[in-house]
Amino acid sequence: MKKRYIFLFLSSVILLTIFISLWNLVSGGYDKQNRLVLGLKKIIPRTLAVKVRDTFFIIPELKTQNKLLELQVNKYEQGLDGSLFKEEQIFSENNKKFIIKEFFLPFKQLDIKAGWNKLSNTFRAHYLEVINDKVLVLSGEGQFIYFDKKNINNKKLIQKKIDSNLKELANENNFKFYGVRDLLYDDGKIYISMILENLNGFTMNVYEADYNLQYLNFSIFFEKNEFTKKYTIQTGGRLEKYTEKKILLSLGAAESLKDERVQDEGFLEGKIIAIDKLSRKYQLVSKGHRNPQGLFFHEPLNLIINTEHGPKGGDEVNLNFMNYDNADLSNFGWPIASYGIEYDGSDPYKKSHLDNGFIEPFKNFNPSIGISEILFLPKNKFLNENYLFVSSLRAASIYLLQINESFSKIFNEDRIFFSDQRIRDLEYDENLNVIFLIFEVTPSIGVLSLD
């Protein structure tokens, strides 16, 4: 009898542990990079987790949804005020202290229950640029707003709309608009990359306009002229300042995830290119990319830094030191080499990039973090060492990589976790010594500062 009670007690403890763990797994606000969560995901089918959430955990799930709905109501009621709705002290894993503020953006909320590859979510990505004393923000649906950056010290940003001809221009060229992929300000010009569809399929174009806070009159800057028959999230689309006369554009592998076109220099899939701002001609600067989502040019070392999504695992930070004496194009290995695997569990990829003639990632994340934008801040800016700031979607975090000046070694790694967030974009402002973030779930503007 005593053994039976012990057995029942232990069984109850185990069931209770599983019950609590399942709730952590399926509810909002949990850390998807937590080891327990990752372990449970390996043994609990997603269909089972969702079923448990929608039955046993229906009440706490509804409470979570009610909180999100209340937040959305508050957002819409405040209009273009850009109201401050959260301010708190947070700590990194290594106990660095920061202050995070959140201000409402007037854009639609991401459908957080839709799949990551759903066409309805092509409009979820928002981007920002700091331009002198202003912050310009572009929604995934092509709406522009701006505010005075000094207003982050107040309770409201006081946002203002900017009209543009963006969607009309797409229609005039017989394209259907499917969202933006980045925003760039350079030398008095605004550049944006857009996903478009016509009778040939889906493609990406880049448009430019003179910087103007009343009206942005866009015209075509660059046409990819390569099409995919169906929508894919492997788009790339990041824009970055490069040399005085050129800008950079990243292009994803699109439908060619296992196609030789990613390695073929006659195609643009899976490449990063430099486009001349006057002639509009381009040159390839690297190939072998899957879905490059972050882009940064470090001029002192003539270094292009990019981040890209791996398959299941294998998100990468890549370094491309532009040596023009080397005739070989920098090759980062996709779809031949990857530290990730396929979602069905198969692993067709070579692991060592270097042994197979490719450039090794400077850093790879396994499991995936949903890697996004990256920026580099040298000593005496924000923190007192050289840091790469790597943003993430899935992991709701900024990863801090402390590196040496030659970008040859990572001394230390840290992480700032933001519950219930997806971080799409980063911009540092030297004048205010803050990092602006796009949180795309609410969506909102985040302002990260040192405590």
Secondary structure, DSSP 4 states (H G I P E B T S, - for coil): -HHHHHHHHHHHHHHHHHHHHHHHHHSTT--TT-HHHHHHHHHS-HHHHHHHHTTTTHHHHHHHHHHHHHHHHHHHHTTTS-BEEEEEEEE-TT--EEEEEEEE-SSPPP-TTS-TT-GGGGG---EEEEETTEEEEE-TTS-EEEEEGGGGGSSB---EEEEE-HHHHHHHTT-EEEEEEEEEEETTEEEEEEEEEETTEEEEEEEEEE--SSEE--EEEEE----BSS--S--EEEEEE-STTEEEEEE--TT-TTSGGGT-TTS-TTEEEEEETTT--EEEEEE--S-EEEEEEEGGGTEEEEEE--SBS-EEEEEEE--TT--SPEE--TTTB-SSB-TTS----BS-SGGGTSPPPSEEESS---EEEEEEE-TTSSSSS-EEEEEESTT-EEEEEEE-TTS--EEEEEEEE-TT--EEEEEEETTTTEEEEEETTTTEEEEEEE-
